[in-house]
C-alpha cells in the first residue's frame, strides 16, 4: 500500500539572517506593518534609542538603513540597543539601495 502523504525534500537553509523585507523611508510608517522575523528597511539618520527599541519590540531580525545609523553629530544609543538584542545592522546602502530593495520586493517606498 502506498502512502498518500508525500515527504518533502529536505531544504538546506543557508547561513545568515533571513526574513521578509518590509520597506519604508519613514520608520514611523513601517512600525505598524512589522511582524516578528521581518527585516526592516528604512532611511533613518542617527537611529535613536526609542526607535531602535520599537524595532526590537516588533521582533525584527535585521535593520537595513539607507542612511548612517551613527553620523557622529551626537551620541546615540539606537545601534547599541539593536546590537544588544542581537539584531543585525546594515547601514549606508543609500537611496538607490533602498529603491532597489523596494523594487525587487514589490514594496512601496513612502
Backbone as CSV, one residue per row, in Angstrom:
resi,resn,N_x,N_y,N_z,CA_x,CA_y,CA_z,C_x,C_y,C_z
1,UNK,0.838,-1.162,0.000,0.000,0.000,0.000,0.896,1.243,0.000
2,UNK,0.541,2.156,-0.828,1.315,3.383,-0.961,0.680,4.473,-0.113
3,UNK,1.530,5.228,0.595,1.043,6.310,1.450,0.639,7.503,0.604
4,UNK,-0.439,8.153,1.009,-0.879,9.354,0.287,-0.120,10.597,0.744
5,UNK,0.663,10.448,1.807,1.442,11.569,2.322,2.794,11.580,1.632
6,UNK,3.098,12.683,1.009,4.391,12.804,0.338,5.386,13.470,1.259
7,UNK,6.595,12.951,1.244,7.648,13.576,2.039,8.200,14.759,1.281
8,UNK,8.398,15.815,2.011,9.011,16.998,1.410,10.515,16.814,1.387
9,UNK,11.141,17.282,0.335,12.603,17.173,0.310,13.203,18.079,1.391
10,UNK,14.300,17.624,1.960,14.985,18.433,2.974,15.601,19.649,2.291
11,UNK,15.256,20.832,2.773,15.791,22.070,2.206,16.832,22.614,3.163
12,UNK,18.007,22.803,2.672,19.098,23.343,3.481,18.998,24.865,3.475
13,UNK,18.869,25.462,4.643,18.796,26.914,4.757,20.224,27.450,4.853
14,UNK,20.578,28.384,3.981,21.936,28.928,4.034,22.152,29.714,5.321
15,UNK,23.409,29.792,5.756,23.672,30.569,6.972,23.391,32.047,6.732
16,UNK,23.055,32.736,7.782,22.791,34.162,7.669,21.431,34.502,8.238
17,UNK,21.041,35.722,8.043,19.770,36.207,8.557,18.750,36.210,7.436
18,UNK,17.600,35.617,7.698,16.553,35.504,6.687,15.259,36.067,7.271
19,UNK,14.551,36.850,6.473,13.275,37.398,6.903,12.621,38.148,5.768
20,UNK,11.369,38.461,5.929,10.638,39.245,4.937,11.076,40.702,5.040
21,UNK,11.463,41.284,3.907,11.877,42.691,3.886,10.635,43.575,3.826
22,UNK,10.551,44.499,4.755,9.476,45.495,4.754,10.157,46.856,4.638
23,UNK,9.737,47.630,3.646,10.437,48.850,3.283,9.576,50.084,3.471
24,UNK,10.164,51.105,4.093,9.521,52.417,4.193,10.591,53.420,4.585
25,UNK,10.616,54.550,3.925,11.591,55.590,4.288,11.374,56.066,5.723
26,UNK,10.128,56.155,6.111,9.799,56.632,7.453,9.624,55.444,8.394
27,UNK,10.443,55.373,9.412,10.363,54.275,10.373,9.001,54.252,11.041
28,UNK,8.470,55.411,11.341,7.153,55.510,11.983,6.073,54.854,11.128
29,UNK,6.180,54.992,9.823,5.216,54.365,8.925,5.395,52.863,8.809
30,UNK,6.603,52.397,9.041,6.899,50.973,8.910,6.527,50.173,10.153
31,UNK,6.685,50.758,11.323,6.497,50.028,12.578,5.166,49.262,12.670
32,UNK,4.030,49.839,12.285,2.774,49.081,12.409,2.700,47.864,11.482
33,UNK,3.494,47.851,10.425,3.457,46.747,9.453,4.430,45.623,9.781
34,UNK,5.339,45.847,10.709,6.365,44.851,11.017,5.792,43.667,11.776
35,UNK,6.338,42.494,11.482,5.993,41.252,12.165,7.281,40.626,12.685
36,UNK,7.202,39.802,13.714,8.404,39.120,14.205,9.098,38.350,13.077
37,UNK,10.408,38.506,12.998,11.195,37.832,11.968,11.417,38.657,10.717
38,UNK,10.825,39.855,10.636,10.993,40.715,9.464,12.348,41.415,9.460
39,UNK,12.716,41.886,8.268,13.876,42.752,8.089,13.331,44.145,7.804
40,UNK,13.634,45.103,8.674,13.166,46.480,8.497,14.141,47.223,7.594
41,UNK,13.643,47.776,6.497,14.460,48.542,5.556,13.980,49.988,5.639
42,UNK,14.863,50.869,6.140,14.463,52.238,6.477,15.483,53.249,5.949
43,UNK,15.178,54.512,6.132,16.097,55.613,5.837,16.056,56.545,7.042
44,UNK,16.880,56.232,8.058,16.802,56.931,9.339,18.220,57.303,9.805
45,UNK,18.600,58.547,9.595,19.912,59.029,10.031,19.943,59.141,11.551
46,UNK,21.022,58.671,12.172,21.193,58.715,13.627,20.033,58.045,14.351
47,UNK,19.951,56.750,14.205,18.876,55.965,14.803,18.881,56.121,16.318
48,UNK,17.803,56.647,16.867,17.716,56.918,18.309,17.299,55.667,19.080
49,UNK,17.493,55.704,20.389,17.212,54.549,21.244,15.728,54.183,21.232
50,UNK,14.844,55.156,21.293,13.410,54.872,21.307,12.948,54.150,20.051
51,UNK,13.409,54.608,18.909,13.049,53.968,17.642,13.641,52.568,17.564
52,UNK,14.892,52.440,17.994,15.537,51.127,17.987,14.782,50.153,18.895
53,UNK,14.361,50.618,20.058,13.619,49.751,20.977,12.283,49.338,20.368
54,UNK,11.636,50.248,19.645,10.380,49.912,18.975,10.610,48.831,17.917
55,UNK,11.740,48.895,17.212,12.087,47.870,16.224,12.346,46.523,16.906
56,UNK,13.063,46.560,18.022,13.312,45.341,18.797,11.991,44.757,19.295
57,UNK,11.120,45.596,19.826,9.823,45.151,20.338,8.959,44.540,19.228
58,UNK,9.145,45.017,17.989,8.405,44.468,16.854,8.945,43.101,16.447
59,UNK,10.146,42.762,16.928,10.710,41.443,16.656,11.521,41.328,15.383
60,UNK,12.041,42.452,14.881,12.837,42.379,13.653,14.124,41.594,13.892
61,UNK,14.610,40.933,12.835,15.873,40.198,12.934,17.025,41.009,12.376
62,UNK,16.689,42.024,11.562,17.724,42.869,10.970,17.139,44.231,10.628
63,UNK,18.025,45.226,10.608,17.669,46.570,10.160,18.643,46.956,9.062
64,UNK,18.098,47.302,7.900,18.896,47.793,6.780,18.527,49.256,6.625
65,UNK,19.525,50.132,6.749,19.278,51.577,6.753,19.975,52.230,5.568
66,UNK,19.225,53.022,4.817,19.817,53.742,3.695,20.826,54.781,4.193
67,UNK,20.566,55.338,5.362,21.441,56.353,5.957,22.389,55.689,6.961
68,UNK,23.243,56.515,7.558,24.149,56.032,8.599,23.396,55.973,9.926
69,UNK,23.489,54.849,10.638,22.817,54.769,11.932,23.532,55.645,12.959
70,UNK,24.806,55.943,12.711,25.561,56.891,13.543,26.310,57.828,12.603
71,UNK,25.952,59.101,12.630,26.641,60.074,11.766,27.831,60.710,12.475
72,UNK,27.829,60.648,13.807,28.886,61.301,14.575,28.517,62.702,15.017
73,UNK,27.336,63.175,14.632,26.918,64.516,15.033,26.655,64.591,16.526
74,UNK,26.139,63.516,17.094,25.885,63.453,18.534,25.835,61.971,18.924
75,UNK,26.067,61.668,20.189,25.992,60.264,20.605,24.552,59.758,20.584
76,UNK,24.366,58.587,20.061,23.035,57.988,20.057,23.155,56.514,20.422
77,UNK,22.146,56.004,21.098,22.190,54.646,21.610,21.344,53.659,20.816
78,UNK,20.791,54.098,19.707,19.973,53.198,18.900,20.716,51.964,18.417
79,UNK,21.884,52.138,17.796,22.624,50.960,17.326,22.998,50.005,18.464
80,UNK,23.354,50.546,19.612,23.699,49.707,20.758,22.478,48.895,21.215
81,UNK,21.310,49.511,21.198,20.078,48.834,21.578,19.791,47.669,20.637
82,UNK,19.960,47.900,19.332,19.744,46.836,18.352,20.751,45.705,18.541
83,UNK,22.023,46.071,18.669,23.076,45.069,18.810,22.897,44.230,20.072
84,UNK,22.505,44.869,21.168,22.294,44.148,22.420,21.170,43.123,22.300
85,UNK,20.224,43.389,21.418,19.100,42.473,21.204,19.413,41.423,20.136
86,UNK,20.619,41.488,19.559,21.008,40.516,18.538,20.494,40.824,17.152
87,UNK,20.064,42.060,16.925,19.553,42.468,15.620,20.731,42.834,14.722
88,UNK,20.753,42.276,13.517,21.793,42.577,12.544,21.562,43.980,11.997
89,UNK,22.646,44.766,11.859,22.548,46.141,11.370,23.387,46.281,10.110
90,UNK,22.766,46.781,9.045,23.468,47.126,7.813,23.070,48.555,7.505
91,UNK,24.048,49.459,7.411,23.672,50.849,7.137,24.467,51.406,5.973
92,UNK,24.017,52.576,5.520,24.700,53.294,4.451,24.490,52.703,3.068
93,UNK,23.353,52.052,2.826,23.135,51.469,1.493,22.710,52.526,0.477
94,UNK,22.333,53.700,0.943,21.967,54.799,0.060,20.551,54.699,-0.479
95,UNK,20.129,55.788,-1.093,18.766,55.863,-1.639,18.564,54.859,-2.765
96,UNK,19.598,54.634,-3.580,19.452,53.677,-4.678,19.331,52.250,-4.151
97,UNK,20.024,51.934,-3.053,19.890,50.614,-2.436,18.491,50.407,-1.884
98,UNK,17.967,51.441,-1.236,16.606,51.386,-0.697,15.598,51.183,-1.829
99,UNK,15.757,51.941,-2.895,14.847,51.826,-4.042,14.959,50.453,-4.692
100,UNK,16.174,49.915,-4.751,16.379,48.591,-5.342,15.700,47.499,-4.541
101,UNK,15.799,47.565,-3.227,15.128,46.577,-2.382,13.618,46.705,-2.536
102,UNK,13.124,47.931,-2.535,11.683,48.150,-2.697,11.212,47.618,-4.048
103,UNK,11.990,47.858,-5.085,11.619,47.391,-6.429,11.632,45.866,-6.496
104,UNK,12.689,45.258,-5.961,12.842,43.811,-6.046,11.836,43.057,-5.192
105,UNK,11.355,43.682,-4.119,10.429,43.003,-3.223,9.015,43.554,-3.319
106,UNK,8.758,44.432,-4.290,7.406,44.904,-4.533,6.819,45.789,-3.466
107,UNK,7.653,46.472,-2.703,7.163,47.360,-1.647,7.046,48.787,-2.179
108,UNK,6.100,49.531,-1.649,6.001,50.953,-1.960,6.842,51.701,-0.952
109,UNK,7.717,52.574,-1.430,8.551,53.361,-0.528,7.875,54.690,-0.295
110,UNK,7.537,54.952,0.996,6.841,56.184,1.365,7.717,57.375,1.381
